[in-house]
């Protein structure tokens, strides 16, 4: 644009293009990367970031108390999403890394890794190509608020936080039956998840630290830390009950991590109301249009107006009205597109009802690039629909609809 001319007029189609191509989210992500890494050469940095094309890879943290099943859920998510599992154990086991060698020394002495060293290990691991291209899942990290703050400071920002929860009594009992496959790292249980293969059964080992007193101490420490961690992730956190079958926990977690968070990007509402005759689509459309200042687009009304105005499309539609026949879909789409392409619909948004009525019409609407971003189906029992339709009365002057029973009561 010429900076000397004013005012700048933004084409009305631009917001729709930006929404369809996620321009706002892309710009927001690039700005975040610039502020986090502060590169000396911003342009090459942004080009390299865009070429990685990894804005939508998994970035997940799975937290939970001992025996909640977080490692099992994290492993299953990794397999399903083709991502990378990051645990304290596999981070310190990394070869050809001086950081990992130092962490192993700490772990052998104290059975733990200092928080700052663990975070540096995570940062080193996330720079590798497989994590950049396929994302990552952190299992049980961060363990403390200090770790979480350090992770945020380094620009390691998860998209989804899963927190497993269960009563302490259940966790203590569950922990006593835990067994580990030393070859694969898979976790089994003597009661809930015993492997059918005798070969696997024979090589399972009892992990250390599963006695009742040890578990109780770990639970106490976990509860003390988790209440200070959760406030750091208020909008990306989901708590899932672990006191249910593991498969159910997994599918709840999978559904959550595959859901996109609500974007702050501005968007033009394009609302579609579906439902049977008598379900109240016209009334709800009018209320939505009034509240949110949308354009109320009734497909049947558009056809009637085209005939009344004696437009070119109206002359084509009139014979079908006279013979009480359905207007062909291609003609309906032309009239509908003509309305939806007008500036007020593009700028304010619209609420559409009366179309589409079947799958073929829905495909026509999609091919015409008039895709709704909010769809509601009004579900009403059949007996209620019959009552509404039979008692419906219409004012021939205004076109307003009324209910005969309500009119009698008035």
C-alpha positions as CSV (number, residue, x, y, z in Angstrom):
1,X,0.0,0.0,0.0
2,X,1.0,3.6,-0.6
3,X,1.8,5.1,2.8
4,X,0.9,8.6,1.5
5,X,-2.7,7.8,0.7
6,X,-5.4,7.6,3.4
7,X,-7.6,6.1,4.5
8,X,-6.5,2.6,3.5
9,X,-9.5,0.5,2.4
10,X,-9.1,-3.2,3.3
11,X,-11.0,-5.4,0.9
12,X,-14.0,-7.1,2.6
13,X,-12.8,-10.5,1.5
14,X,-9.5,-10.1,3.4
15,X,-10.8,-11.2,6.9
16,X,-12.4,-14.4,5.3
17,X,-9.1,-15.2,3.5
18,X,-7.1,-14.6,6.8
19,X,-9.5,-16.9,8.7
20,X,-9.4,-19.7,6.1
21,X,-5.6,-19.7,5.9
22,X,-5.0,-19.1,9.7
23,X,-3.0,-15.9,9.0
24,X,-3.6,-14.5,12.4
25,X,-2.4,-17.6,14.2
26,X,0.7,-17.8,11.9
27,X,1.6,-14.2,12.7
28,X,1.1,-14.7,16.4
29,X,3.3,-17.8,16.4
30,X,6.0,-16.0,14.5
31,X,5.9,-13.0,16.9
32,X,6.2,-15.4,19.8
33,X,9.3,-17.1,18.3
34,X,10.9,-13.7,17.7
35,X,10.3,-12.5,21.2
36,X,11.6,-15.8,22.7
37,X,14.7,-16.3,20.7
38,X,15.5,-12.7,19.7
39,X,17.6,-13.6,16.6
40,X,20.2,-11.2,15.3
41,X,18.8,-11.8,11.8
42,X,15.0,-11.8,12.1
43,X,14.2,-12.4,8.4
44,X,16.3,-15.6,7.9
45,X,15.0,-16.8,11.2
46,X,11.4,-16.4,10.2
47,X,12.0,-18.0,6.8
48,X,13.6,-21.0,8.5
49,X,10.7,-21.2,11.0
50,X,8.1,-21.2,8.2
51,X,10.0,-23.9,6.3
52,X,9.9,-26.2,9.3
53,X,6.1,-26.2,9.0
54,X,5.7,-27.6,12.5
55,X,3.2,-25.2,14.1
56,X,0.7,-28.0,14.6
57,X,2.9,-30.8,15.8
58,X,2.0,-32.3,19.3
59,X,3.4,-30.3,22.3
60,X,2.0,-32.1,25.2
61,X,2.6,-32.5,28.9
62,X,1.2,-35.4,30.9
63,X,1.2,-34.9,34.7
64,X,-0.2,-36.9,37.5
65,X,0.5,-38.6,40.9
66,X,2.4,-41.9,41.2
67,X,0.5,-44.9,39.8
68,X,-2.0,-42.6,38.0
69,X,-1.0,-44.2,34.6
70,X,0.6,-41.1,33.1
71,X,3.5,-43.0,31.5
72,X,1.1,-45.5,29.9
73,X,-1.1,-42.7,28.6
74,X,2.0,-40.8,27.3
75,X,3.3,-43.9,25.5
76,X,0.0,-44.6,23.9
77,X,-0.3,-41.0,22.8
78,X,3.2,-41.1,21.3
79,X,2.3,-44.2,19.3
80,X,-1.0,-42.8,18.0
81,X,0.4,-39.4,17.2
82,X,3.8,-40.6,15.9
83,X,5.5,-38.2,18.3
84,X,8.5,-38.4,20.8
85,X,8.3,-39.4,24.4
86,X,10.5,-37.5,26.8
87,X,11.0,-38.9,30.3
88,X,13.7,-38.2,32.9
89,X,15.0,-41.7,32.2
90,X,15.5,-41.5,28.5
91,X,16.8,-37.9,28.7
92,X,19.7,-38.9,31.0
93,X,20.3,-42.1,29.0
94,X,21.1,-40.1,25.9
95,X,24.5,-40.9,24.4
96,X,27.2,-38.5,23.2
97,X,25.8,-35.7,25.5
98,X,27.9,-34.2,28.2
99,X,24.7,-32.9,29.9
100,X,23.2,-36.4,30.0
101,X,26.5,-37.8,31.4
102,X,26.5,-35.3,34.2
103,X,22.8,-36.0,34.9
104,X,23.5,-39.7,35.1
105,X,26.1,-39.0,37.8
106,X,23.5,-37.1,39.8
107,X,20.9,-39.7,39.3
108,X,23.1,-42.6,40.4
109,X,23.9,-40.7,43.7
110,X,20.6,-39.2,44.6
111,X,18.0,-40.9,42.3
112,X,17.1,-37.5,41.0
113,X,18.3,-34.8,38.6
114,X,18.6,-31.1,39.6
115,X,15.8,-29.1,38.0
116,X,18.0,-26.7,36.0
117,X,20.0,-29.6,34.6
118,X,16.8,-31.5,33.6
119,X,15.4,-28.4,31.9
120,X,18.7,-28.0,29.9
121,X,18.4,-31.6,28.9
122,X,14.9,-31.0,27.6
123,X,16.0,-27.9,25.7
124,X,18.8,-29.9,24.1
125,X,16.5,-32.7,23.1
126,X,13.8,-30.5,21.6
127,X,16.4,-29.0,19.2
128,X,16.8,-32.4,17.5
129,X,15.1,-32.9,14.1
130,X,12.6,-35.6,15.2
131,X,11.2,-33.4,18.0
132,X,11.1,-30.4,15.7
133,X,9.2,-32.3,12.9
134,X,7.1,-34.7,15.0
135,X,6.6,-32.9,18.3
136,X,7.0,-34.1,21.8
137,X,5.2,-35.4,24.9
138,X,6.7,-34.7,28.3
139,X,6.0,-37.5,30.9
140,X,5.8,-36.2,34.5
141,X,7.8,-33.0,33.7
142,X,7.7,-30.4,35.2
143,X,7.7,-31.7,38.7
144,X,8.0,-28.4,40.5
145,X,6.9,-24.8,39.9
146,X,10.5,-23.7,39.5
147,X,11.0,-26.2,36.7
148,X,7.8,-25.0,35.0
149,X,8.9,-21.4,35.2
150,X,12.3,-22.2,33.8
151,X,10.7,-24.2,31.0
152,X,8.5,-21.2,30.1
153,X,11.4,-18.8,30.3
154,X,13.3,-20.9,27.7
155,X,10.3,-20.7,25.3
156,X,9.2,-24.3,25.7
157,X,5.4,-23.8,25.4
158,X,3.1,-26.8,25.5
159,X,-0.2,-26.7,23.7
160,X,-2.0,-29.2,25.9
161,X,-1.6,-30.1,29.5
162,X,-3.2,-33.4,30.8
163,X,-3.5,-33.9,34.5
164,X,-4.5,-37.3,35.7
165,X,-6.4,-37.5,39.1
166,X,-7.5,-40.3,41.4
167,X,-8.0,-40.8,45.2
168,X,-4.8,-41.5,47.1
169,X,-6.2,-44.8,48.4
170,X,-6.8,-46.1,44.9
171,X,-3.3,-45.0,43.8
172,X,-1.6,-46.7,46.7
173,X,-3.4,-50.0,46.1
174,X,-2.7,-49.7,42.3
175,X,1.0,-49.1,42.8
176,X,1.5,-52.3,44.7
177,X,0.6,-54.3,41.6
178,X,2.8,-52.4,39.2
179,X,5.2,-54.5,37.1
180,X,7.7,-53.3,34.4
181,X,9.0,-54.9,31.2
182,X,12.7,-54.2,31.3
183,X,13.0,-54.7,27.5
184,X,10.3,-52.4,26.3
185,X,9.6,-50.1,29.3
186,X,5.9,-51.0,29.1
187,X,4.1,-50.9,32.5
188,X,1.7,-53.7,33.5
189,X,-0.4,-54.5,36.5
190,X,-1.1,-57.8,38.3
191,X,-4.8,-57.1,38.5
192,X,-5.8,-54.6,35.8
193,X,-3.4,-55.2,32.9
194,X,-1.6,-58.5,33.0
195,X,0.0,-59.5,29.6
196,X,-1.3,-62.7,28.1
197,X,2.1,-63.8,26.6
198,X,4.0,-66.0,29.0
199,X,7.3,-64.7,27.6
200,X,6.5,-61.2,28.8
201,X,5.1,-62.4,32.1
202,X,8.4,-64.2,32.9
203,X,10.6,-61.1,32.3
204,X,8.4,-58.6,34.3
205,X,10.2,-57.1,37.3
206,X,8.9,-55.3,40.4
207,X,9.9,-51.6,40.3
208,X,11.5,-50.0,43.3
209,X,9.6,-47.5,45.5
210,X,6.1,-49.1,45.3
211,X,5.7,-49.9,49.0
212,X,2.7,-48.2,50.7
213,X,4.8,-45.8,52.8
214,X,7.0,-44.8,49.9
215,X,4.0,-44.2,47.7
216,X,2.3,-42.1,50.4
217,X,5.4,-39.9,50.7
218,X,5.6,-39.4,47.0
219,X,1.9,-38.5,46.9
220,X,2.4,-35.9,49.6
221,X,5.2,-34.3,47.7
222,X,3.2,-34.4,44.4
223,X,0.2,-32.7,46.0
224,X,2.4,-30.0,47.5
225,X,3.9,-29.3,44.0
226,X,1.0,-29.7,41.7
227,X,-1.1,-26.9,43.3
228,X,1.7,-24.5,42.4
229,X,2.1,-25.7,38.9
230,X,-1.5,-25.7,37.6
231,X,-2.0,-21.9,37.9
232,X,0.8,-21.5,35.3
233,X,-1.4,-23.2,32.6
234,X,-4.9,-21.9,33.1
235,X,-6.2,-22.1,29.5
236,X,-4.6,-25.3,28.2
237,X,-5.2,-27.7,31.0
238,X,-7.6,-30.6,31.3
239,X,-8.0,-32.8,34.4
240,X,-9.0,-36.4,33.6
241,X,-10.1,-39.0,36.2
242,X,-7.6,-41.9,36.3
243,X,-10.0,-44.0,38.4
244,X,-11.5,-45.6,35.3
245,X,-10.4,-48.1,32.7
246,X,-7.1,-47.1,31.1
247,X,-8.6,-47.2,27.6
248,X,-11.3,-44.6,28.6
249,X,-8.6,-42.3,30.0
250,X,-6.6,-42.6,26.8
251,X,-9.5,-41.7,24.5
252,X,-10.4,-38.7,26.7
253,X,-6.8,-37.6,26.5
254,X,-6.5,-38.2,22.8
255,X,-9.7,-36.3,22.1
256,X,-8.4,-33.3,24.1
257,X,-5.0,-33.2,22.5
258,X,-6.6,-33.3,19.0
259,X,-8.8,-30.3,19.8
260,X,-7.6,-26.9,18.8
261,X,-7.8,-24.2,21.5
262,X,-10.1,-21.2,20.8
263,X,-8.2,-18.7,18.8
264,X,-8.0,-14.9,19.6
265,X,-8.2,-14.3,15.8
266,X,-11.0,-12.0,14.7
267,X,-13.5,-13.9,12.5
268,X,-16.7,-13.2,10.7
269,X,-19.5,-15.4,12.0
270,X,-21.1,-17.7,9.4
271,X,-23.8,-19.6,11.3
272,X,-25.9,-22.4,9.9
273,X,-29.1,-23.5,11.6
274,X,-30.3,-27.0,10.7
275,X,-33.4,-28.9,12.0
276,X,-36.8,-30.2,11.0
277,X,-39.8,-28.0,10.1
278,X,-41.2,-26.5,13.2
279,X,-38.0,-26.7,15.2
280,X,-37.7,-22.9,15.5
281,X,-35.0,-22.1,13.0
282,X,-36.6,-18.9,11.9
283,X,-37.1,-17.6,15.4
284,X,-33.5,-18.5,16.5
285,X,-32.1,-17.0,13.4
286,X,-33.9,-13.7,14.0
287,X,-32.7,-13.6,17.6
288,X,-29.1,-14.4,16.7
289,X,-29.2,-11.8,13.9
290,X,-30.5,-9.2,16.4
291,X,-28.1,-9.9,19.2
292,X,-24.9,-10.2,17.1
293,X,-25.9,-7.9,14.2
294,X,-25.7,-10.7,11.6
295,X,-27.5,-10.8,8.3
296,X,-30.5,-13.1,8.6
297,X,-30.5,-15.2,5.4
298,X,-33.6,-17.4,4.9
299,X,-33.3,-19.4,1.7
300,X,-37.1,-19.6,1.1
301,X,-37.5,-15.9,1.6
302,X,-34.8,-15.2,-0.9
303,X,-36.6,-17.1,-3.6
304,X,-39.8,-15.3,-2.8
305,X,-38.1,-11.9,-3.0
306,X,-36.5,-12.8,-6.3
307,X,-39.9,-13.6,-7.8
308,X,-41.5,-10.5,-6.3
309,X,-38.7,-8.3,-7.7
310,X,-39.1,-9.9,-11.1
311,X,-35.4,-10.3,-11.3
312,X,-33.7,-12.6,-13.9
313,X,-33.5,-15.4,-11.4
314,X,-37.1,-14.6,-10.3
315,X,-38.4,-15.2,-13.8
316,X,-36.7,-18.6,-13.8
317,X,-38.1,-19.5,-10.4
318,X,-41.7,-18.4,-10.9
319,X,-42.8,-21.4,-13.0
320,X,-41.7,-23.8,-10.3
321,X,-43.7,-21.8,-7.7
322,X,-46.8,-21.9,-9.9
323,X,-46.5,-25.6,-10.4
324,X,-45.7,-26.1,-6.6
325,X,-42.4,-27.9,-7.6
326,X,-39.1,-27.7,-5.8
327,X,-36.7,-25.2,-7.3
328,X,-33.6,-27.0,-8.7
329,X,-30.5,-26.8,-6.5
330,X,-28.3,-25.0,-9.1
331,X,-30.8,-22.1,-9.3
332,X,-31.2,-21.9,-5.5
333,X,-27.4,-21.8,-5.2
334,X,-27.1,-18.9,-7.6
335,X,-29.7,-16.9,-5.7
336,X,-28.0,-17.8,-2.4
337,X,-24.5,-17.0,-3.5
338,X,-25.7,-13.7,-4.9
339,X,-26.9,-12.7,-1.4
340,X,-24.0,-14.2,0.5
341,X,-21.5,-12.3,-1.7
342,X,-22.9,-8.9,-0.9
343,X,-20.8,-6.6,1.3
344,X,-23.0,-6.7,4.4
345,X,-22.8,-10.5,4.5
346,X,-19.0,-10.5,4.0
347,X,-18.4,-7.8,6.6
348,X,-21.0,-8.6,9.3
349,X,-21.4,-12.3,8.8
350,X,-24.7,-14.3,8.4
351,X,-27.0,-16.8,9.9
352,X,-28.5,-19.1,7.3
353,X,-31.5,-21.4,7.5
354,X,-33.6,-23.3,5.0
355,X,-30.5,-24.5,3.1
356,X,-28.9,-27.0,2.8
357,X,-31.6,-29.6,3.3
358,X,-29.6,-32.7,2.1
359,X,-26.0,-33.8,1.5
360,X,-25.9,-32.8,-2.1
361,X,-27.0,-29.2,-1.2
362,X,-24.3,-29.2,1.6
363,X,-21.7,-30.1,-1.0
364,X,-22.9,-27.4,-3.3
365,X,-22.5,-24.8,-0.5
366,X,-19.0,-26.1,0.3
367,X,-17.9,-25.9,-3.3
368,X,-19.1,-22.4,-3.5
369,X,-16.7,-21.4,-0.6
370,X,-19.6,-20.5,1.7
371,X,-18.6,-22.7,4.5
372,X,-20.2,-22.1,7.9
373,X,-17.9,-21.8,11.0
374,X,-20.7,-22.5,13.4
375,X,-23.4,-25.2,12.8
376,X,-26.3,-25.9,15.1
377,X,-28.9,-28.6,14.8
378,X,-32.2,-28.0,16.6
379,X,-33.5,-31.3,17.8
380,X,-37.2,-31.4,18.7
381,X,-39.3,-34.5,19.5
382,X,-41.7,-35.5,16.7
383,X,-44.9,-35.0,18.7
384,X,-43.8,-31.4,19.6
385,X,-43.1,-30.6,15.9
386,X,-46.6,-31.9,14.9
387,X,-48.2,-29.7,17.6
388,X,-46.2,-26.7,16.6
389,X,-46.9,-27.0,12.9
390,X,-50.7,-27.7,13.3
391,X,-51.1,-24.7,15.6
392,X,-49.1,-22.4,13.5
393,X,-50.8,-19.2,12.2
394,X,-49.2,-16.7,9.8
395,X,-50.0,-12.9,9.5
396,X,-50.5,-12.4,5.7
397,X,-49.5,-8.7,6.1
398,X,-46.2,-9.0,8.1
399,X,-45.4,-12.6,7.6
400,X,-45.0,-13.1,11.3
401,X,-45.8,-16.5,12.7
402,X,-47.9,-17.2,15.8
403,X,-49.1,-20.1,17.8
404,X,-52.9,-20.6,17.9
405,X,-52.9,-21.8,21.5
406,X,-50.9,-18.8,22.7
407,X,-53.2,-16.5,20.8
408,X,-56.3,-18.1,22.4
409,X,-54.7,-17.6,25.9
410,X,-54.0,-14.0,25.2
